[in-house]
């Protein structure tokens, strides 16, 4: 539940921030007609993403065992790549995210086309939604509690929409850098687990054959049906008896990425305006 909650929160918040900024700009300028189209675009993008997710799920069900395991492994690798990109992008841009988005929206509106803002909202939701669809499919594949996994995703999106609305109504202040830093560390563990799951699936498909000897026995900790088992499997991607290959890729990803996310960022130097000459 926690991994999908964090994914839904992160992806949903980014999309809601973008849509919130665009909606605020259009409302301030009386572009009520374009504002309606923005929300139509948001709904259309969400429906497209849902259709893609359902389509991928149904394709996976129709495949034979080895092909299905291969597809699941590839989806997990795509999800890891997406999570990694999102973590790096947010670390670099979280501080200036609101200012940059407002600047882009204002520039689009200055060109005289509200449709550019409608397209921005549609593409923002479409991009985040497609990423979320891949993440969720990968998370569901390794989940032992599908209901809790789905509930976590829904709660994450709901909280993200509420936070986005509160921020752009002006009544809620969040330190974006700290928020995305904390959730970024959790996502590093999620991505490491997805990477280990991908190695597990590709090994079952017969694609990965090296490092398949057991690394350690965690069956005493990861008992089927227990809360600890759901957490260890869903969040960390651990198997009861992980292989050397699974443990190796988990460590190779989790350790350097955790250091990258948790390493303190240097404060940006403030520009100092030169003193103005006194007028006699």
Secondary structure as UniProt FT lines:
FT   HELIX           2..28
FT   TURN            29..30
FT   HELIX           32..62
FT   HELIX           65..93
FT   TURN            95..96
FT   HELIX           97..110
FT   TURN            111..112
FT   HELIX           114..141
FT   HELIX           146..169
FT   HELIX           176..204
FT   TURN            205..206
FT   TURN            219..221
FT   TURN            224..225
FT   HELIX           227..236
FT   TURN            240..241
FT   HELIX           244..262
//
